[in-house]
């Protein structure tokens, strides 16, 4: 039997959930997705994702597996778990099935739970299907201040999906990623291209984006075009300031004494 305190806590939790439901129904797709996202902390067998489904690396990727393992001592094969999971995800269309994780566990000779622990910890590993083009919006503070929420909302509305859902044609999905190291070019998105398997896999940054520009990028990809990567601000070169550099315009002066021992 539950204690009175436990029953009261459960009742209060149910009241809070009921109170939230109306507001979530009226919220934008991005807000609703954030409010309800638990990022799949569990697994339920399904017809296309269960341990009985056969899965193995392709012949070409088995060569890559051997090359990856060669970087580690033979008694530390488990150190290769992350690059092998990444390769499996590329081959499997952008997500990791239980069978794929089990195949990795067999190769590195560990219990499957050790691989599951890694795959569920790192957000770059997807455990449900994603689109051929998986768009990830940076949600960390600099990008958020520069409008990343509006960018995510524009993508979700344009594609007609919620976060982590796949469009009906299987082409696109939208997720959130934490800091990707381009704060000076905030806001930014990254696009993982799984349209050509592991052989044609790419992972490109698109920086200084706007709600209008991300929609244009989506439509370019839909047409089979390749949007220019990097900054989308025509006034910037890479991470340089808009309008060009204002410092370091010439060759820097050498130090007065290069031979430190002679100084």
C-alpha positions in Angstrom: 0.0 0.0 0.0 1.2 3.5 -0.7 1.6 5.9 2.1 -0.7 8.9 2.4 2.2 11.2 1.4 2.8 9.1 -1.8 -0.9 9.1 -2.7 -1.0 12.9 -2.2 2.1 13.4 -4.4 0.6 11.2 -7.1 -2.7 13.1 -7.0 -0.9 16.4 -7.2 1.2 15.3 -10.2 -2.0 14.2 -12.1 -3.5 17.6 -11.4 -0.4 19.4 -12.8 -0.5 17.2 -15.9 -4.2 17.9 -16.5 -3.6 21.7 -16.0 -0.8 21.6 -18.6 -2.7 19.8 -21.4 -4.8 22.8 -22.5 -1.8 25.1 -22.7 0.2 22.5 -24.7 -2.6 22.1 -27.2 -2.5 25.9 -27.9 1.3 26.1 -27.9 3.5 26.3 -31.0 4.9 23.0 -32.3 8.4 23.8 -31.0 7.1 24.7 -27.5 4.8 21.7 -27.3 7.7 19.4 -28.4 10.0 20.8 -25.8 7.5 20.5 -23.0 6.9 16.8 -23.7 10.3 15.7 -24.9 11.9 12.9 -22.9 14.2 12.0 -25.7 13.4 8.3 -25.7 14.8 6.9 -22.4 13.3 3.5 -23.0 12.8 0.9 -25.8 9.7 -1.0 -26.8 9.9 -3.7 -29.4 8.2 -3.0 -32.7 8.1 -4.8 -36.1 10.9 -2.7 -37.5 13.0 -2.5 -34.3 13.5 -5.6 -32.2 16.4 -7.9 -31.3 15.2 -10.7 -33.7 15.8 -8.6 -36.8 19.0 -9.5 -38.6 21.6 -6.7 -38.9 25.2 -6.6 -39.9 27.7 -4.1 -41.3 28.0 -4.1 -45.1 31.1 -5.6 -46.7 32.5 -2.1 -47.4 31.8 -0.9 -43.8 33.3 -4.1 -42.3 36.6 -2.8 -43.8 36.0 0.4 -42.0 35.2 -1.4 -38.8 38.6 -3.2 -39.0 40.3 0.1 -39.7 38.6 1.7 -36.7 39.5 -1.2 -34.4 43.2 -1.0 -35.5 43.5 2.3 -33.6 42.9 0.6 -30.2 44.8 -2.2 -28.3 43.2 -5.6 -28.9 42.2 -5.8 -25.2 40.5 -2.4 -25.4 38.1 -2.9 -28.3 35.3 -1.4 -26.3 37.0 2.0 -26.8 35.8 1.9 -30.4 32.1 1.9 -29.3 31.4 5.5 -30.4 32.9 5.5 -33.9 31.3 2.1 -34.5 27.9 3.3 -33.4 28.3 6.3 -35.7 29.2 4.1 -38.6 26.2 1.9 -37.9 23.9 4.9 -37.7 25.1 6.1 -41.1 24.5 2.7 -42.7 21.1 2.4 -41.1 19.7 5.6 -42.5 20.4 7.9 -39.5 19.2 5.9 -36.6 20.3 2.9 -34.4 18.1 -0.1 -34.1 18.5 -2.6 -31.2 19.9 -5.1 -33.7 22.5 -2.6 -34.9 23.6 -1.9 -31.3 23.8 -5.7 -30.6 26.0 -6.1 -33.7 28.4 -3.4 -32.3 28.4 -5.1 -28.9 29.3 -8.4 -30.5 32.2 -6.9 -32.5 33.7 -5.2 -29.4 32.9 -8.2 -27.2 30.9 -6.5 -24.5 27.4 -7.0 -23.1 24.8 -5.2 -25.2 23.8 -3.1 -22.2 27.3 -1.4 -22.4 26.5 -0.2 -25.9 22.9 0.8 -25.0 24.4 3.0 -22.2 26.5 4.9 -24.7 23.7 5.2 -27.3 21.2 6.6 -24.8 23.7 9.0 -23.3 24.8 10.9 -26.4 22.2 13.0 -28.2 23.9 12.5 -31.6 22.7 8.9 -31.6 19.1 8.6 -32.9 17.1 5.6 -31.7 14.1 6.3 -33.8 13.8 6.9 -37.5 14.9 10.3 -38.9 14.6 11.9 -42.3 17.1 11.5 -45.1 18.0 15.1 -44.1 18.1 15.4 -40.3 18.1 19.1 -39.3 19.3 19.9 -35.9 18.9 23.4 -34.4 21.4 24.6 -31.8 19.5 25.4 -28.6 22.2 26.7 -26.4 22.2 30.2 -25.0 24.1 32.2 -27.7 21.9 30.7 -30.5 18.8 31.1 -28.4 19.5 34.8 -27.8 20.0 35.2 -31.5 16.7 33.6 -32.4 17.1 29.8 -32.6 13.6 29.2 -31.2 12.1 31.2 -34.1 14.2 29.2 -36.5 13.1 25.9 -35.1 9.5 27.0 -35.2 9.8 28.1 -38.8 11.2 24.7 -39.8 8.5 22.8 -37.9 5.7 24.9 -39.4 7.1 24.7 -42.9 7.5 20.9 -42.8 4.3 20.3 -40.9 5.9 18.1 -38.2 6.8 18.2 -34.5 10.3 17.9 -33.2 11.8 14.5 -33.9 8.9 13.6 -36.3 9.6 12.6 -39.9 7.8 14.2 -42.9 5.4 11.9 -44.7 7.8 11.6 -47.7 10.6 10.5 -45.4 12.8 13.4 -46.5 13.1 15.6 -43.4 13.1 15.6 -39.6 14.0 18.3 -37.1 15.7 17.9 -33.8 17.6 20.0 -31.2 21.3 19.9 -30.5 23.3 21.5 -27.8 26.3 23.8 -28.4 28.0 23.0 -31.7 30.9 25.4 -31.1 30.0 28.2 -33.6 28.7 30.8 -31.1 30.3 33.6 -33.0 28.1 32.7 -36.0 24.9 32.2 -34.0 22.3 31.1 -34.7 23.1 27.9 -36.6 21.8 24.5 -37.6 23.6 21.4 -38.7 22.2 19.0 -41.4 23.1 15.3 -41.3 22.7 13.9 -44.8 21.8 10.2 -44.8 20.3 10.2 -48.3 23.2 8.2 -49.8 24.1 5.9 -46.9 27.5 5.9 -45.2 29.3 6.3 -48.5 27.8 9.7 -49.1 27.2 10.8 -45.6 27.8 14.4 -44.7 27.4 16.6 -41.6 27.4 20.3 -42.5 27.1 23.5 -40.5 24.8 26.4 -41.7 25.5 29.5 -39.7 24.0 33.0 -39.3 20.7 31.6 -40.4 17.3 33.3 -40.3 13.8 31.7 -40.3 13.5 32.6 -44.0 16.9 31.2 -44.9 16.4 27.8 -43.3 13.2 27.4 -45.3 15.2 28.2 -48.4 17.8 25.6 -47.5 15.1 23.0 -47.0 13.6 23.7 -50.4 17.1 23.5 -52.0 17.7 20.1 -50.5 14.2 19.0 -51.7 15.2 19.9 -55.3 18.5 18.0 -55.0 20.6 21.1 -54.8 23.5 21.6 -52.4 23.2 24.8 -50.3 26.5 26.6 -49.5 27.7 25.5 -46.1 29.1 27.8 -43.4 27.8 31.4 -42.9 24.7 32.4 -44.7 25.4 36.1 -44.2 26.8 37.5 -47.5 28.6 40.2 -45.6 30.8 37.8 -43.7 33.7 35.5 -44.6 33.7 32.5 -42.3 33.7 33.9 -38.8 35.0 37.3 -39.7 33.0 40.5 -38.9 30.4 41.7 -41.3 32.0 44.2 -43.7 35.4 42.7 -43.4 38.3 42.8 -40.9 39.1 46.0 -39.1 42.3 44.6 -37.4 45.2 42.4 -38.5 45.1 43.9 -41.9 48.8 43.4 -42.6 51.6 41.0 -41.9 52.2 40.8 -38.1 55.5 42.1 -36.8 57.9 39.3 -35.7 59.0 39.2 -32.1 62.2 41.3 -31.4 64.2 38.2 -30.6 63.4 34.8 -32.0 66.3 33.0 -30.4 65.0 32.9 -26.9 68.2 31.4 -25.6 70.2 34.4 -26.9 67.9 37.0 -25.3 
